Amino acid sequence: MSRAVVAVVGRPNVGKSTLFNRIVGERVAIVEDLPGTTRDRVYATADWRGREFSLIDTGGLDDPKAGEMEAAVRRQAEAAIAEADVVMFIVDAQSGILPVEHDVADQLRRSGKPVLLVANKADSWRGEAQAAEFYELGLGDVYPVSAIQGHGTGDLLDAVIEHLPAQQSDEPSTDAHIAIVGRPNVGKSSFLNTLVGSERAVVSEIPGTTRDSLDTALEFRGRRLVLVDTAGIRRRGRVEQGIEHYALLRTAHALERADVAILLTDGTEGITAQDTHIAGYALEAAVGLVLAVNKWDVVDRGEEMTAHVLAEITREFHFAPWMRHHFVSAKTGRNVEATLEDALAIVDERKKRVPTSELHKVLTEAIAAHPPAPYRGREVRFRHVTQARGKAPTFVFFVDPPEGVHFTFARYLENKIRERFGFPGTPIKLEFKASFE
């Protein structure tokens, strides 16, 4: 299912991020202890009454760093409107209406998109009374809430669900969604065009040409795929307000609905910090990952250079040692199809199910070889393990006490699972729960 998108907009300090976190809940936290994966979250999946939707948080509409105020308001509002199926416009019930909010309301009212006007910080009956002032903005009903306390958020989410478009199922014949991601100007559109054999995406030497995520259906080796070419991800400090900001969100959205991501880097520039940052996005989305070092046709491909790049890949992507890689040239076609074949193999790996009996055998052998360290003087006892269903291969361990499993022992168990059962090219998730025995 493709998820609907709900954008959270408003000026600074009205509580957008607090409400975002309230709605998203535990999904906001990154629990994996993986170096290189931390980032400021602006995008997450939310669930209410069994309906999932994508929630995006935005910067303050009158942030002075965004430039001249009116232009910043226009870019932010128009980008939010274009991206979202529903817009939540957050205001401060305690501060009252400010001029910038009239400007945003005008943009939203003319858009024809469903807009929910949310008066935050209505922490008491007085705040709810103050919220009535915002009917002046002409956006219909006002939803008084307290993001900190949670008051009113249930009614708000009920309204969100009512305004979401009907769910559309992906075509049943689609075998996989493959997202093509990377920094601007590393050759993502050229890579896509080489696969498709036509100018599906506009190829240009201007960084950032692709601003939308473009879905392309493709028959490959008898399988029906959907390829998603995305806008290049820039450093957060360099992401301009408005269109560029939402290009980043579209990339995150593409990863959310992908099975595997092909991460393109520029072989002439080496691995950059931003390349590892993008890999962090993919890991957080729990998708498979293939590294494609592009522009290999113009690189000195001698043994010394190849060895240097391989060492650089190992060093910079040390947090994803299971990631596959290829040296490619979107221009000549070198290894382009091989990269897609690898991505499809990873899709199949992610569907693999391991019998519980085999998991128990691996767990028993692992503990016999290296018992877990005691936790606060208590023995850490593993009772059971099974594979659960999840976006990435997920293994649930029942253990007493679950908080006693050190992250180094968790990695040890992951390595043992990979040694026995494979799962190349994809993250796997380990969960530790109390056994209640």
HUQUI-V308173 format. One record per residue. PHI is phi in whole degrees, 0 to 359 (none if undefined). PSI is psi in radians with two decimals (999 if undefined). OMEGA is omega in whole degrees, -180 to 180 (999 if undefined). Layout:
BEGIN
phi & psi & omega
PHI & PSI & OMEGA
PHI & PSI & OMEGA
END
This chain:
BEGIN
phi & psi & omega
none & 2.30 & 172
279 & 2.26 & -176
277 & 2.53 & 172
289 & 2.78 & -177
244 & 2.27 & 176
241 & 2.12 & -179
260 & 2.44 & 177
254 & 1.99 & -178
236 & 2.80 & 179
156 & 2.95 & 180
284 & 2.97 & -179
297 & 2.66 & 172
67 & 0.37 & 175
263 & -0.07 & 177
97 & 0.46 & -179
299 & -0.87 & -177
292 & -0.61 & 178
296 & -0.75 & 178
292 & -0.70 & 176
306 & -0.90 & -179
294 & -0.62 & 178
298 & -0.76 & -178
288 & -0.74 & -175
283 & -0.64 & 178
69 & -2.35 & -172
294 & -0.34 & -178
295 & -0.33 & -178
293 & -0.65 & -172
287 & 2.43 & 172
263 & 1.92 & -173
266 & -0.28 & -179
288 & 2.37 & 177
270 & 1.25 & -175
240 & 2.00 & 177
302 & 2.45 & 177
90 & -0.01 & -176
260 & -0.22 & -175
288 & 2.36 & 175
207 & 2.85 & 174
285 & 2.11 & -176
279 & 2.30 & 175
234 & 0.02 & -171
213 & 2.39 & 178
202 & 2.92 & 176
260 & 2.28 & 178
243 & 2.77 & -179
221 & 2.27 & 176
215 & 2.19 & 180
54 & 0.68 & 177
80 & 0.04 & 179
251 & 2.10 & 178
270 & 2.53 & 174
211 & 2.78 & 180
268 & 2.22 & -178
249 & 2.25 & 180
239 & 2.29 & 177
265 & 2.55 & -176
235 & 2.82 & 176
289 & 2.86 & 180
298 & 2.38 & -174
292 & -0.41 & 179
243 & 0.59 & 176
297 & 2.09 & -177
297 & -0.40 & 179
291 & -0.29 & -178
280 & -0.06 & -180
105 & -2.79 & -178
301 & 2.34 & -165
300 & -0.88 & -175
298 & -0.72 & 179
295 & -0.69 & 180
295 & -0.75 & 179
299 & -0.77 & -178
296 & -0.80 & -179
296 & -0.80 & -179
296 & -0.84 & -176
296 & -0.78 & -179
295 & -0.70 & 179
294 & -0.73 & 179
297 & -0.75 & 180
298 & -0.77 & -177
295 & -0.62 & -175
278 & -0.63 & -166
268 & 2.67 & 168
272 & -0.56 & 177
222 & 2.45 & 179
245 & 2.24 & 171
260 & 1.98 & -179
263 & 1.93 & -174
265 & 2.26 & 176
233 & 2.94 & -178
257 & 1.94 & -177
297 & -0.44 & -177
276 & -0.46 & -177
268 & -0.37 & -177
81 & -3.07 & -175
280 & 2.33 & 173
251 & 2.74 & -177
305 & -0.66 & -178
299 & -0.52 & -178
285 & -0.48 & 172
296 & -0.71 & 180
297 & -0.78 & -180
294 & -0.73 & 180
300 & -0.68 & 178
299 & -0.78 & 179
298 & -0.79 & -177
291 & -0.67 & -179
295 & -0.65 & -179
283 & -0.26 & -174
288 & -0.51 & -174
81 & -0.07 & 178
282 & 2.62 & 173
298 & 2.23 & -180
235 & 2.23 & 176
251 & 2.04 & -179
273 & 2.02 & -172
247 & 2.01 & 178
266 & 1.74 & -178
278 & 2.93 & 180
66 & 0.43 & 173
273 & 1.26 & -171
277 & -0.08 & -179
208 & 3.12 & 178
299 & -0.54 & 179
294 & -0.71 & 178
295 & -0.67 & 178
295 & -0.65 & 178
294 & -0.70 & 179
295 & -0.52 & -179
297 & -0.45 & -179
299 & -0.41 & 179
302 & -0.51 & -172
283 & -0.10 & 171
301 & -0.40 & 179
301 & -0.42 & -178
286 & -0.20 & 175
73 & 0.53 & -179
250 & 0.28 & 177
87 & -2.59 & -175
301 & 2.55 & 175
253 & 2.31 & -180
254 & 1.75 & 178
285 & 2.27 & 180
220 & 2.87 & 168
235 & 1.80 & -178
297 & -0.59 & -179
291 & -0.81 & -176
272 & -0.34 & -179
91 & -0.03 & -179
296 & 2.32 & 174
81 & -0.12 & -176
288 & -0.51 & 178
296 & -0.81 & 178
298 & -0.67 & 179
298 & -0.81 & -179
291 & -0.56 & 173
302 & -0.75 & 180
292 & -0.67 & 177
302 & -0.86 & -178
299 & -0.69 & -180
297 & -0.53 & -176
265 & -0.13 & 179
290 & 2.55 & 177
292 & 2.77 & 178
301 & 2.49 & -179
292 & 2.40 & 177
247 & 2.17 & 178
281 & 2.48 & 172
295 & 2.73 & -180
301 & 2.28 & -174
297 & -0.36 & -178
276 & -0.07 & -179
287 & 2.19 & -179
273 & -0.54 & -175
197 & 2.66 & 170
250 & 2.18 & -179
243 & 2.08 & 178
265 & 2.38 & 177
254 & 1.97 & -173
233 & 2.84 & 178
158 & 3.04 & 178
295 & 2.85 & 176
299 & 2.49 & 171
69 & 0.46 & 174
265 & -0.07 & 175
105 & 0.42 & -178
297 & -0.80 & -179
294 & -0.67 & 177
296 & -0.68 & 178
299 & -0.81 & 179
298 & -0.78 & -178
296 & -0.63 & 178
295 & -0.69 & 178
293 & -0.79 & -174
280 & -0.52 & -179
82 & 0.32 & 178
207 & 2.89 & -180
279 & 1.17 & 179
292 & -0.71 & 179
249 & 2.56 & -180
286 & 2.12 & -180
264 & 2.24 & -177
210 & 2.68 & 176
278 & -0.06 & 180
277 & 2.08 & -180
302 & 2.45 & 176
83 & 0.32 & -179
300 & -0.76 & -180
279 & 2.05 & -180
249 & -0.32 & 179
250 & 2.80 & 170
275 & 2.23 & -174
246 & 2.10 & 178
271 & 2.30 & 178
231 & 2.12 & 176
281 & 2.44 & -176
213 & 2.32 & 171
267 & 2.15 & -176
217 & 2.09 & 180
54 & 0.66 & 178
79 & 0.16 & -180
239 & 2.52 & -180
264 & 2.12 & -177
241 & 2.79 & 168
240 & 2.06 & 178
261 & 2.37 & -180
242 & 1.96 & 175
267 & 2.25 & -172
242 & 2.84 & 174
294 & 2.56 & 178
295 & 2.50 & 179
266 & 2.15 & 177
263 & 2.96 & 173
300 & 2.53 & -177
303 & -0.67 & -180
294 & -0.31 & -178
253 & 0.02 & 180
283 & 2.03 & -180
288 & 2.65 & 176
295 & 2.64 & 176
92 & -2.19 & -171
300 & -0.81 & -179
296 & -0.66 & 180
299 & -0.74 & -178
282 & -0.36 & 171
298 & -0.68 & 176
298 & -0.75 & -180
294 & -0.63 & 178
294 & -0.62 & 177
295 & -0.76 & 177
298 & -0.68 & 178
296 & -0.71 & 179
298 & -0.73 & 179
295 & -0.64 & -179
301 & -0.64 & -176
257 & 0.22 & 179
265 & 2.75 & 171
268 & -0.69 & -179
219 & 2.54 & 174
246 & 2.37 & 170
261 & 1.98 & -178
265 & 1.97 & 178
269 & 2.36 & 172
236 & 2.91 & -178
263 & 1.96 & -178
296 & -0.36 & 180
278 & -0.25 & -178
250 & -0.26 & -176
82 & 3.13 & -180
280 & 2.23 & -180
254 & 2.92 & 177
299 & -0.58 & -179
290 & -0.53 & 175
298 & -0.77 & 179
290 & -0.56 & 177
298 & -0.75 & 179
294 & -0.68 & 176
301 & -0.60 & 176
297 & -0.68 & 175
301 & -0.78 & -178
294 & -0.72 & 179
295 & -0.71 & 180
295 & -0.58 & 177
281 & -0.06 & 177
62 & 0.64 & 179
258 & 2.79 & 173
293 & 2.86 & -173
215 & 2.26 & 173
235 & 2.26 & 177
268 & 2.25 & 177
240 & 1.87 & 179
277 & 1.81 & -172
272 & 2.97 & 179
64 & 0.53 & -180
292 & -0.27 & 179
290 & -0.38 & -178
251 & 0.17 & 180
260 & 2.52 & 173
295 & 1.88 & -171
264 & 0.49 & 177
292 & 2.95 & -177
300 & -0.68 & -178
295 & -0.79 & 180
295 & -0.76 & 180
300 & -0.77 & 179
297 & -0.67 & 179
297 & -0.78 & -179
292 & -0.71 & 178
299 & -0.72 & 178
294 & -0.64 & 179
294 & -0.72 & 178
299 & -0.81 & -180
299 & -0.72 & -177
288 & -0.85 & -173
284 & -0.52 & 179
252 & 0.65 & -178
297 & -0.38 & -179
280 & -0.09 & 177
224 & 1.10 & -176
295 & -0.27 & -180
277 & -0.09 & -175
290 & 2.33 & 175
281 & 2.82 & 177
212 & 2.70 & 177
217 & 2.57 & 170
265 & 2.07 & -171
232 & 2.88 & 171
222 & 1.88 & 177
296 & -0.48 & -178
289 & -0.76 & -177
262 & -0.25 & -178
92 & -0.01 & -178
303 & 2.15 & 174
60 & 0.20 & 179
293 & -0.87 & 179
292 & -0.60 & 179
297 & -0.62 & 178
294 & -0.74 & 179
293 & -0.67 & 176
300 & -0.72 & 178
297 & -0.72 & 179
299 & -0.71 & 179
292 & -0.64 & 177
297 & -0.62 & 178
292 & -0.68 & 176
305 & -0.76 & 180
293 & -0.67 & 178
299 & -0.67 & -177
292 & -0.35 & 179
271 & -0.10 & -174
291 & 2.41 & 178
247 & 2.34 & -179
255 & 2.22 & 178
302 & 2.49 & -180
301 & -0.65 & -180
298 & -0.67 & 179
291 & -0.65 & 178
295 & -0.72 & 178
298 & -0.68 & 179
297 & -0.77 & 179
296 & -0.74 & -180
297 & -0.78 & -180
298 & -0.79 & 180
295 & -0.70 & -179
295 & -0.75 & -179
290 & -0.64 & 178
297 & -0.65 & -179
281 & -0.53 & -175
206 & 1.50 & -178
296 & 2.60 & 178
291 & 2.59 & 179
291 & 2.58 & 177
299 & 2.69 & 179
240 & 1.98 & -179
51 & 0.74 & 178
82 & -0.05 & -179
256 & 2.54 & 174
286 & 2.39 & 176
268 & 1.99 & -173
246 & 2.14 & 176
271 & 2.29 & -176
254 & -0.63 & -170
198 & 2.71 & 174
214 & 2.48 & 178
208 & 2.78 & 176
268 & 2.21 & 178
256 & 2.85 & 178
277 & 2.41 & 179
194 & 3.03 & -180
298 & -0.77 & 172
257 & 2.78 & 176
306 & 2.18 & -172
235 & 2.30 & -179
236 & 2.21 & -177
253 & 2.15 & 178
253 & 2.26 & 175
261 & 2.07 & -168
213 & 2.61 & 176
238 & 2.13 & -12
272 & 2.55 & -177
298 & -0.56 & -180
288 & -0.15 & 180
276 & -0.07 & 180
277 & 1.89 & -180
291 & 2.61 & -176
297 & -0.47 & 178
290 & -0.60 & 178
287 & -0.59 & 176
298 & -0.73 & 178
293 & -0.62 & 176
300 & -0.79 & 178
295 & -0.70 & 178
300 & -0.77 & -180
298 & -0.66 & 179
294 & -0.69 & 177
297 & -0.76 & -180
293 & -0.68 & 179
300 & -0.67 & -175
273 & -0.68 & -169
243 & -0.10 & 175
92 & -1.87 & -174
60 & 0.77 & 177
292 & 2.56 & 173
81 & 0.03 & -178
223 & 2.49 & 170
291 & 2.65 & 171
236 & 2.64 & -175
246 & 2.31 & 176
247 & 2.24 & 178
242 & 2.48 & -179
238 & 2.12 & -176
233 & 2.72 & 178
293 & 2.52 & -175
274 & -0.43 & -179
60 & 0.49 & 177
265 & 999 & 999
END
